Each structure stands twice: as C-alpha cells, then as structure tokens.
Amino acid sequence: MPKFIKNFDELINVARNEKDKKARKIALNCVEAALSAVDPRNAVYRTVKVHGETLVINDLKFDLKDIGNIYVIGGGKASGAMAEAIEKVLGDLIKKGVVNVLKGTEKRFKVRKIKLVGATHPIPSEIGVSGVREMLKIAEKAGENDLVIVLISGGGSALMPMPAPPVTLEEKKKVTQLLLKCGATINEINAVRKHISGFKGGQLARAIYPATTVALIISDVVGDPLDTIASGPTAPDTTTFHDAYKVLTFYNIIKDVPKSVRERIERGLKGEIPETPKPGDKIFKKVHNIIIANNKTACRAAEEKAKEYGANTMILSTFIEGEARHVGTVLAGIVREIHKFNEPIKKPVVIILGGETTVTVTGKGKGGRNQELVLSSAIRIRGLEGTSILSIGTDGIDGITDAAGGIVDSTTIDRGLEKKMDVLDYLSNNDSYSYLKKTGDLVITGPTGSNVNDIMIIALI
C-alpha cells in the first residue's frame, strides 16, 4: 500500500497500454522509496542519540553535565517532523522550543516542549514573523554554556520571515513575488532575501552567540550550499549587498521593488548598513552545521527500488537546473535516444535525476515547475510505448497547487487531444495543472513533511 502517493492506482490505470502501465508503476514505486528514505524523523534518529550522560549529534559529543539549557528553534517544511523526533530523543532535556511549520500541519506532530507555529509558504505572513520573534528571544537569552539546536529545512526562507527595518512584511512579500515570477534561481532569490532580513544569512547564529549552535539541516538546494538552504540563518553568508543588487538589476525588477528595499540595498552598497556575518567571523567557532538528508539520499533510494524490477539504472545528476520546459525537452531527448539506439544505457532502464528547475511566468494559468516539465516532455515522447516521465517536488507541493507534480506517458498528448486540448496553448499560458488534471496525470501526495528538492524519473521498458 503506497504511503505517500494518494492516487497511485488511478495514475497506473489511466495508461492506455500495458507497457506504459508498467513504466508508470516502476516510476511511482521509485518515488515512494525516495520519499521514505528522506523521512525527517528517520534522519533525526540517525543523527541524534543520548547515551547516559552523553549527547551524541553526528560526530559531536556533549557531556550533559556541562550543558546549561537546551533550546530548540527553527523552521521549514520538514521541521515539524524534525521537532517531533528531536523531542522524542531528548524529552525533558529540552528547556523550551519554537519551530515554524507549514500552516495547517501543526496538529500532525506530537510535541510537548516545543511550540509549533503555523506559518505560510511561499509567501511569508505576520504569523511567521511572530514565530521568529519568539525564536530570537530564546537566542538572545541563551548563555555561554547553553546549547541551541536549530532545525532547518527547505521552505525555511518563507516560513521564517523577519524583515529588516524599514522594510515591512508586505514589501518583502512583493519582492518575493517578483523574484518568483521573473525566473530567478533559489540562490539568487535568497541573496536578496538575506539582505532585507534581520534573521537570515548567519544573523540567527550571531543572535545565539556565545551559546553553542548545532543546526540539523535537511537540504532542498542543489549542491547543499549551507548559506543558501533556508537562506542560511546559521551559516556564514557568501553573498553581499552587491550580489542582491545585481540580481534585481539583471532581472530588470530594481524599479519594481518597494522604495524601502531599494534604499536599504543601496545603503548597504555604501557601507552604511553592516553586512551579514562572513566566513571567519568568531561567532562561527561555536556553530556546527550538519546535513542530515538531501536530494542524493532520495535518488539513491529510488535507484535501489528500480533495481528490484531488473532495470538498468543511472543517477544521471542531482544538479539539474534551468527552465522547466527546456529540461523536459532534454529528458524527452534522452528517451528518444534510448528508444532508437538503446544508448547510452539499454532498456529496461530507469534514469533518476534530482535538482530544482524554474519557471518564467508569462501566462495566467495554474501549475508548477514539475508539472510544466513533464507536460513539455510529453510532446516528444508521444507514441513511444513503454515510456514514463515523472517529476515531483519532494515536499508534495508544486507551485501554488495541490499536486506534487506530474507523470506522463506515450499517450498523454493523445488523451489531451480527445478532450480538445492543445498542449502548446496550455504551456504558453503556464497552465500545466489544468491540462494534467484533465488527462489524469497529476501526482497527489499532500504535504510529505520533507523537502529535498525535486526528483525526476524516466522509466522505459
């Protein structure tokens, strides 16, 4: 029985031939294995243990007799499950905690010592700011012998907002919306966010100092750069006000951002506002940032599941980036090469990829990067029986929709034509959700409680 994919059987049965049905089944089961492997609770249990009077966190060992208080703070799409797990391990050793989680999921997690605050994503809200203020109070209260465990996962940038004066939350929201729509990468978005924030870019670590910080991190950023995951609240910031300015000018939105944002960044360029903490700052001598799960973990689990079907397998890359529809075209090109020449790997084959694409929004439709990717690929795999291409966000949320992503096969375009849909019209209007919903190709999981980028699977039999 599938644990994550709610419409598993429907997604298999929509196939028009047995080969496509088998390819779909393999791809969907690989995704199930990938999501199970990056379950936040398991990641915490693997990393944090108590042996008598010793607290072990990865390779670190703390004598509990030498620790004053233990606090837990943080935020992200996976942080609710992380909070539940850390509390199960540490119990009453925790003095106090505040963690921002995705709104609507607060009651899913069993916690007593840690307060869960339901914040919004991808657009930040006042309740998220309220949660961050409580975290900063804990951080500033922590003494030299105290330990602050920070739970960080993807989505933390939006879920832990703290606009730096004079920027207001509404103005920060406008900047976020502009950045999401212009096609900026997550690294570029976060470079701007960090420089209009009073929390991100190592500023939380600065608030915690001189207490010890241990950050448990589930990465949702390609390559796991610590300063980019959730905008790096506990990591040295390698970006500058100049980098933030370059992003706004490169995407030609500098004139569209609120005046307060533009003025703050310009003051930063002049040195009138202190930069975020950089590598070498003394505060980081008491900071330990630990990656406990990432996209590679998910891809390896998917590959192991694929091998159970006797398929030849390949993790092609976990660094996939670029415009979603263009990546979809590339994946379809790989499929066509294998179908015609049985190269670079022979059928039956499962190719796994990870990363995070982007969408430049020009239309008024509904969708997400994973849905747009697979819909674009469907055009070029039309008629190639035994083919399935799947792409989902591991958090279960693709764009502002109820779908995790989509899965297509050799008949997706034909099924659309039967409903009098022109796929090019839907792509030009960024309306992949509507198309895939009508063809029965949306993958529905609901929030998974995890977030390690996107996973893409090509299955050919």
SEKE-314432 format. One record per residue: residue in three letters; x, y, z of N, C-alpha, C in turn. Coordinates in steps of 0.1 Angstrom, whole numbers, plus 5000, padded with zeros to 4 digits. Each point is the difference from the previous one (the first is absolute). Layout:
N
ALAXYZXYZXYZ
...
REM end
This chain:
461
MET500849885000499250125000500950125000
PRO499850094990500950124999499850095013
LYS501050055005500050095012499850154996
PHE500550044989500050144996499150044989
ILE500049924989499250044988498649965002
LYS499150095001498649975004499249954988
ASN500450044988499249954988500949904992
PHE500749925007501049904994499349914989
ASP498949945004499349904991499450084988
GLU499550115002499450084989501050044990
LEU501250035005501150044991500549894991
ILE499949885005500449884992498949964990
ASN498750015005498949964992499750094988
VAL500550125001499750104989500849964987
ALA501049925002500849964988499249924990
ARG500350024987499249944990500549874995
ASN501249965004500649874996500849945012
GLU500349884999500749935011501450045002
LYS500750044989501450045002500050145008
ASP499150094996500050135007499649985015
LYS499149905002499549975013501249955009
LYS500849924994501149945008501150115003
ALA500250094989501050105002499550105011
ARG498750035000499550095010500249945014
LYS499649875001500149935013501450015006
ILE501049974991501450015005500450145004
ALA499650104993500450135003499450055013
LEU498749965002499350045012500549935013
ASN500449874998500649935012501450055003
CYS500750054990501350065003499850125008
VAL499050084997499750125007499649975015
GLU499249905001499749965014501249965008
ALA501049934994501249975007500850125003
ALA500150094991500750135002499550085012
LEU498750015000499350085011500249945014
SER500049865000500249935012501450025006
ALA501050014991501450015004500350135006
VAL499250114996500350135006499050045010
ASP499449915007499150035010500750075011
PRO499650125004500850085010500249935013
ARG499049935005500149935013501249904999
ASN500149924990501149914999501350074999
ALA500050114993501350084999500550045014
VAL499050055008500450055013500449885009
TYR499349895000500349885008501449954996
ARG500450014987501349954996501150095006
THR499750135002501050105003500150035015
VAL498950005008500050045014499749895009
LYS500949975010499849895009500550055014
VAL499449945011500450035013500549875006
HIS501350005004500649885007500450045014
GLY499149965010500350045014500150155001
GLU501150055004500250155002500650064988
THR500049934989500750064988498950024988
LEU500050124995499250034989500849994987
VAL499649914991500849984988499250054988
ILE500650104993499450054988501049994988
ASN499749904992500949974989501449965006
ASP501050084997501349975006500350085012
LEU499150085005500250095011499549925013
LYS500750035011499749945013499950115010
PHE498950015008499850105010499849935013
ASP500750045011499749955013498850085006
LEU498949935002498850065005500250085013
LYS501049965008500350075013500550144997
ASP500650024988500750134997499050094993
ILE498949954996499050084992499050075010
GLY499850134998499150075008498549964996
ASN499550074990498749974994500149964986
ILE499149924996499949964985498750064995
TYR500150084989498950064994499949954986
VAL498850004994499849954986499250114993
ILE500550054989499350104992500249964985
GLY499350074991500249974986498850014992
GLY500149954987498850004992500349944986
GLY498949974993500149944987498949904998
LYS499849954988498949914997500249865007
ALA501249975003500349875007500250015015
SER499950135005500550025013499049955011
GLY498749994996499049945010500449865003
ALA500349924990500449865003501349995007
MET500950104996501350005007499850045015
ALA499150095003499750045014499549885008
GLU499149934994499449885006501149905004
ALA500949984990501049905002501050045011
ILE500550134999501050055010499450005014
GLU498750035001499449995013499949865005
LYS499749914991500049855004501349965005
VAL501150054994501349965004500550075013
LEU499750135001500550085012499050025011
GLY498749994997499050015010500150125009
ASP500149985013500050115010501450075001
LEU500949954992501350074999499850144993
ILE498950014993499850124992499350105010
LYS500650125001499550105009498850074994
LYS500150044987499050074993500349994985
GLY498950024992500250004985498950074993
VAL500450054988499050064991500449974986
VAL499149944992500449964986498850044991
ASN500350074989499050044990499849884990
VAL498849964999499749894990498950054990
LEU499849924990499050044990498650015006
LYS499350114998498750025005499149884997
GLY499249965010499149894997500649865004
THR501350005003500649875004500449995015
GLU499750115007500450015014499649885009
LYS498749954997499549905009500449864995
ARG500749994990500549874995501149945009
PHE500650095007501349965008499750005015
LYS500649895006499849995015501250065007
VAL499850125006501050075007499450065013
ARG500950015010499550065013500950125003
LYS501349994998500950105004500250114990
ILE499749964987500350094989498750064995
LYS499950134999498950064994500150014985
LEU498949954993500050004985499150124996
VAL500650084991499350124995499749984985
GLY498750004997499649984986500250124991
ALA501150004992500350124991499749964986
THR500150104991499649984986501249994990
HIS499849934989501049984990499249994986
PRO500550064989501350064999500050155003
ILE498950065003499950145003500050015016
PRO500950075006500050015014498950085006
SER499749985013498950065007500450055014
GLU499150085006500350065013500249895011
ILE499249894999500249905010501449944999
GLY500649994988501349954999501050105007
VAL499850134999500850105006499949995015
SER498749975005499849985015500849895005
GLY500049894993500849885004501550035000
VAL500550074990501450045000500450095012
ARG499150095003500350095012500149915013
GLU499249905001500249915012501349934999
MET500449954988501349944999501150095004
LEU500050124995501050105003500150035015
LYS498950005007500050025015500749885007
ILE499849884995500749885005501550014997
ALA500350044988501450014995500850105009
GLU499450125002500650105008500149975014
LYS499149925005500049955014501149905003
ALA500349924990500949885002501450055004
GLY500549935011501350045005501249924995
GLU501250035004501249944995500049855001
ASN499449945010500049855002498849934995
ASP499150084993498849944995500249954986
LEU499149914996500049944986498750034993
VAL500150064988498850034992500149914988
ILE499049914999499949914989499050074990
VAL500550024988499250074990499649904989
LEU498749994997499549914990499750074988
ILE500749974989499850074988499749914988
SER499050044992499749924988499550104989
GLY499849944988499550084989498750075003
GLY499950124995498850085003500250095012
GLY501249995006500350085012500150154997
SER500350034988500250154997498650075001
ALA499049944995498650065001499449985013
LEU500349885006499349975013500650075012
MET501350054998500650085011500350144995
PRO499050084998500350144995500350095012
MET500950104997500350105010500550124992
PRO499150084994500550124992500850095009
ALA501150054994500950095007499450144997
PRO499950085011499550144999500850084989
PRO499450084992498650045001499049924991
VAL500549884995499249924991498949935008
THR498850014995498849945006499849864994
LEU499249925007499749864995499350014986
GLU499150094999499350014987501050044989
GLU501050085003501050044990500949884997
LYS500349925010500849884998499249904991
LYS498749995003499249914992500050044985
LYS499950134998500050044986501349964993
VAL501150025007501349964995500149854997
THR499549925009500049864998499249964988
GLN498850064998499149974988500750044987
LEU500750125000500750044988501149904997
LEU500849965010501149904998499549874995
LEU498949955005499449874996499650004986
LYS499450124995499550014987501050034989
CYS501150055004501050054990500949894995
GLY500049885007500849894996501449995007
ALA500150085011501249995008500249875007
THR501349955001500249885007499950015015
ILE499949895007499850015015501250075006
ASN501249984995501250075005499950154998
GLU499550044989499850154997498950065009
ILE498949925001498950055009500550025014
ASN500849905005500550015014501050115002
ALA500850034990501050115001499250135003
VAL498950024994499250125003499349995013
ARG499449885003499349985013500950035012
LYS501349954999500950015012500350155003
HIS500050084989500450145002498850095003
ILE498849955001498950085005499449935012
SER500849915007499649935011500950035013
GLY499449985011500750025013500349865006
PHE499949894993500049875005500949904992
LYS500050024987500649914991501550044997
GLY500749924992501450034997500950005012
GLY499849905009500950005012499650085011
GLN498950084999499650095010499449935012
LEU499449894998499549925012501249955008
ALA501049954993501249965008500650115008
ARG500050124994500550115007499250035013
ALA498749984999499150035011500249895011
ILE500349884996500249895009501350015008
TYR501050044994501350025006500050085012
PRO500649965012501149905001499649855003
ALA498749984999499549865002500549914988
THR500049875002500449914989498849974991
THR500250014987499049974990500249874993
VAL499049915000500149884991498850004991
ALA500250024987498950004991499949874992
LEU498849945001499749884993499350044987
ILE500649964989499550064987499649894991
ILE498750024994499649924989500050094988
SER500949964991500350094988499049994989
ASP499550124995499250014989500650084989
VAL501350025000500750084990501149924993
VAL500050014987501049934992501450025005
GLY500749895003501450015005500150025015
ASP498950025007500050015015500950125005
PRO499950124993500850115006499350055013
LEU500850005011499450035013499550155001
ASP500650094992499550145001498850024992
THR499549904992498850024992498849935006
ILE500249885006498949935006499250085010
ALA498850034998499250095008500650135002
SER500850044990500850135001501050005011
GLY500549885004501249995009499950085013
PRO499049985008500050085013501249975009
THR500649884999501149965009501349994993
ALA500150044987501249984992500650134996
PRO501350014998500650124995499450034987
ASP499850134997499350044988501150044990
THR500049934988501050034990499550104990
THR498750055002499550104991500050135007
THR499950114992500150135005498950094995
PHE499950125005499150104995500150024985
HIS501349994995500350024986499349884992
ASP500149885005499449894993498550025000
ALA499350045011498650025000499650114989
TYR500850104999499850114991500149954985
LYS501049914998500249944987498849924995
VAL499449925010498849924996498850094996
LEU499850105008498950094996500250074987
THR501250044997500250074987500149904989
PHE500549885002500149904989498649964995
TYR499149985009498649974996499150124998
ASN500650115000499450134997498750035009
ILE500249975013498950035009500450105011
ILE501150064998500550105010499050115002
LYS499450044989499050115001498749965005
ASP499749875000498749955004500049975015
VAL501249985007500049975014499650125008
PRO499549985012499650125008501250095003
LYS499750135002501150105002500949965012
SER499349955011500849975012501149894997
VAL499649904992500949894996501250064992
ARG499650084991501150064991500950085008
GLU499550085009500850095008500949925010
ARG499449895006500949925009501149944993
ILE499849944988501149944993501050114995
GLU499550114996500950114996500950055012
ARG499450015012500750045012501149895003
GLY499649874998500949905002501250004991
LEU499850044988501050024990501050115004
LYS499550105007500950115005500649975013
GLY499749885006500649975013499350065012
GLU498850064998499350065010499249905009
ILE499949884995499349895007501049885001
PRO500249945012500949895002499749894991
GLU501049934994499849884992499549895009
THR499549894994499749885007501449935004
PRO500049925011501249945004500749914989
LYS501350024999500849934990500849895005
PRO500649914991500949905005501150065008
GLY500449935011501150065008499550075012
ASP498750045000499550075012500149915012
LYS500350065012500249925012498849925004
ILE498850054996498849935005499949864995
PHE500649984988499849864994500949905006
LYS500950045010500849905007499149915009
LYS498850055003499149935009498849954992
VAL500149994987498949964991500449874993
HIS499149905001500249874993498849984990
ASN500250014987498949984991500149864994
ILE499049925001500049854997498949974990
ILE500349964988499049954990499649865004
ILE498749985002499549875005499249924989
ALA499750074989499349944989500050104988
ASN500149944988500050094988499549924988
ASN500150074988499549944988500749874996
LYS501249995003500849884996499449885008
THR499750025012499449905008498749944994
ALA499250094995498849964993500349934987
CYS500950054992500349944987500649865002
ARG500849985010500649875002498949905004
ALA499150045008498949915003499149964988
ALA499850104992499249974987500849904992
GLU501350024999500849914991499949855006
GLU500149995013499949865006498749944997
LYS498950085001498749944996499949964986
ALA500650084991499949974985500849874998
LYS501049975007500849884998499149875003
GLU499150025009499149895004499249954988
TYR499850094990499249974988500949944989
GLY501349995003500949944990500450114990
ALA499850125003500350114990501550045001
ASN500550044989501350075000499850145006
THR500950045008499750135007501250104999
MET499650125001501050115000499550125007
ILE500850055010499750135005500850104992
LEU499350074991500650084990500650125006
SER499350075009500550125006499050045011
THR500650065011499250065010500250155000
PHE500450054989500350154998499150064989
ILE498949944997499150054989499450135003
GLU500350104992499450135001499650054986
GLY499350114999499750064987498550024999
GLU499650064989498550024997499349864999
ALA499049985007499349875002499649944986
ARG499450084991499649944987501249964992
HIS501150075001501249964993500649875005
VAL500049995013500549885006499149884996
GLY498750024999499149904996500449954985
THR500350104992500449974986501349915000
VAL500950045009501349925000499749865005
LEU499149985010499749865005499449924989
ALA499150074993499449934988501049954990
GLY501050094998501149974990500749875005
ILE500349995013500749885005499149884997
VAL498750015002499149894998500049954985
ARG500050104991500049974986501349934996
GLU501150045006501349944997500049855004
ILE499549985012499949865005499149914991
HIS498850064997499149934992500649964986
LYS500750094994500549984986501349925000
PHE500950035009501349944999500449915012
ASN499150005011500449935012501350055006
GLU500250134999501150065006499650135007
PRO500650055010501349965006499949885009
ILE498749955002499849895009498849924995
LYS500149865001499149924993498749985008
LYS498949984993498749975007500049865005
PRO499249975011499250095007500950095009
VAL499650135001500950105007499250095008
VAL500650045011499450115009501250105002
ILE499750124996501050115001499450105011
ILE500850035010499650085011500850135000
LEU499250115002500750135000499450085012
GLY500850095005499650095011500450144997
GLY499450095007500350144998498850095002
GLU500050124994498950095001500050094988
THR498949994992499950094988499250125004
THR499950094990499350135002499050024989
VAL499050085003499050044989500050154999
THR500150054988499850154998498550014996
VAL499350065009498550014999499650124990
THR499449964989499550104991498549994998
GLY499449895003498649974999499350025013
LYS498749974999499150025012499449875005
GLY500649894996499549875004500549955013
LYS499849885003500349945013501049884998
GLY501049995008500949894998501250015009
GLY501149934997501250005007501149944992
ARG501350025004501149964992500049854996
ASN499649915009500049864997498949974990
GLN498850065001498949984991500450054986
GLU500650124999500450054988501149924993
LEU500949955008501149914995499449884993
VAL499149935007499649874994499050034988
LEU499350105001499150034988500850044988
SER501050075002500950034988500649874994
SER500449915009500749884996499049914992
ALA498750015004499049914994499850024985
ILE500350124995499950034986500949914992
ARG501249985005501149934993500149855003
ILE499249955009500049855002498749944995
ARG499250084993498749964995500249884991
GLY499349895003500049884992501149905003
LEU500950045009501149915004499649915012
GLU499349894997499549915010501049955010
GLY499649995012500949955010500850115006
THR499550124999500850125005499250075011
SER500650045011499450095010501050105005
ILE499650125001500950105006499250075011
LEU500650005012499450055012500950115006
SER499450105006500750105007499250055011
ILE500550005012499350065012500950085009
GLY499350095008500750065011499949915012
THR501149975006500049915011499250055013
ASP499750134999499150055011498649974998
GLY499649954988498649974996499350124995
ILE500750124998499350124996500850054988
ASP499350014989500650054987499350134997
GLY500750115001499450134998498950035010
ILE499050084997498950025009498949914996
THR500249875001499049904996499949895010
ASP499049914999499949895009500749874994
ALA500850024990500749894994501550005003
ALA500649895002501549995002500750014987
GLY499349974989500750014986499149924991
GLY500749944990499249924990500849884994
ILE499249924993500649884993499449994987
VAL500849984989499449994987500649884993
ASP499349964989500449884993499850024985
SER500049904992500050014986498650044995
THR499050005008498650044995499550125007
THR500850075008499550125007499550114990
ILE500750024989499650104990498749964993
ASP499949874997498849954993498850015009
ARG500249975013498850025009499650145002
GLY501050094998499650145000499350054988
LEU500449944988499350044988498649955000
GLU499849885006498649955001499150105008
LYS500650075008499250105008500150144994
LYS500550004987500150134992501050105007
MET501049955006501050095006501350004991
ASP500550134998501250024993501150025010
VAL501049915001501050005010500850135000
LEU500250054988500850124998499350135006
ASP498750004999499250115006500249995015
TYR499949895006500149985014501450045005
LEU501049964993501450035004500250154999
SER499550064989500250154999499350085010
ASN499049945006499250075011500549955014
ASN501049935000500549945013498949935007
ASP499249924993498849945006500149844999
SER501249965004500349855000499049935009
TYR499750065012499149935009498749964994
SER499450104993498749974994500049894990
TYR501150004992500149894990500249875006
LEU500949995010500349875006498949955008
LYS499250095006498849965008499049934991
LYS499850064988499049944990500549874994
THR501349984999500549874995500249905011
GLY499950045012500249905011501449985004
ASP500950104997501449985002500650085011
LEU499250055009500650075012500449905010
VAL501150025007500449925011499650075013
ILE499249945008499550065012500649935013
THR500750075008500549945012499550085013
GLY499750134998499850095011501450025006
PRO500150095010501350035006500649885006
THR501349974996500749885004500750015013
GLY500250125004500850035012501450004998
SER500449994987501550004997500250104989
ASN501250034996500350094989501549994996
VAL500349934989501349984996500150034985
ASN499550114995499950034986499049924993
ASP500249994987499149924991500749874996
ILE499249904997500549884994499349974987
MET500849964990499549974987500449864996
ILE499049934995500349854996499549974986
ILE500949954992499749954987500049845001
ALA498949944996499949865000499649954986
LEU500849914995499849954986500149845001
ILE499049944994500149855000500049954986
REM end
